[in-house]
Amino acid sequence: MTNDETPILLRYELSPHEAPSEGVYFALATLLHRSPLDLDPLDDAVDPDALDALFRRRRGGELRSVEFEYLGYKICVCATEIQIHRSSP
């Protein structure tokens, strides 16, 4: 998913009906041992509606991935999973 050399801190598998924006909250909350409700708003880093829309089922089986920084971590989202990496200095 990413060519980055930073190790994956957490790999979170999205359930078939889970929105990627929700998955980001749950993945990072798991890593940080916090409630998803205690995290800063995702829209400080990315538009959650746009993120979810990007991964809605499309014809042709196009593969997509998105990377962004959130709460000091690099978040990599694809259709089936979320990977969390340390941010590069």
N, C-alpha and C positions, 0 to 999 in steps of 0.2 A: 504494500500500500504506500509506503514511503521509502525513499532511498536514503533517508537520514541514518546516520551512524548511532544516534542515541538509542539506548535500549528502551524497550517497551516496559513501562512501569505497571500497566494494567491493560488487559484485553477484555472487553465487555461485549458479549454477544447480544445483539438486538433480537427481541422476540418478533415474530412476524407482524404483529399489530402495534408495535411500539414505535412512536415517532422518534426520529434521531435526536431532536432537541431534548426530549425526555430522557433518552438514553445517556446523553452527555451529563445531565444532572446526576443520574443514578450511578454512572461510572465514576465520576469524580467524587461523589459522596462516599462511595465504597472505598476508594483509594485514601481519602482523608479521614475516614471513620466519623463522618458527620451526617446530619440529615440533609437531604437535598433542599429542604426549605431554608437551611442556614447559609446556602451559597449565594453569592452575588448574582444579580440577574444576568442571564446568558446574553441578553441583547446589548450588554456592555461590550461584547466581543463579536457577535454575529447576529443577524436577524433570524430568530427561531422559526418564523413562518417561512422564510425563504429557504432555510436549511431543510425543513420538512418537505417543502414543495419540490426541491431538487431531487429527493429520493423517492417520490411517489412513483409507483409502477409506470414504466414507459414501454412503448413498443420498441422492438429491435434489441432488447437486452443490453442497452448501453451501460457500460461500467462507469461509475462516477466516484470521485472521492473529493473531500474538502479538508483542508488543514487550516487551523486558526489557533491563536493564543488565547488562553482563558485561565485566569487565576494563577498565572505563572507556569502553566503547562502547555505543551503543544498537543492539541486535540486533532486526531485524524479520524474522520468519519467516512464510512462507506456504507453500502446498502445492508450489510449483514453484521457489521461490528464497528466498535469504537476502540481506538488505541490511544492511550495516554502516554506521552513522553515528557521527559524534562525539557524545558525550554532551553534553547541554545543561549549562551551568555552574550 
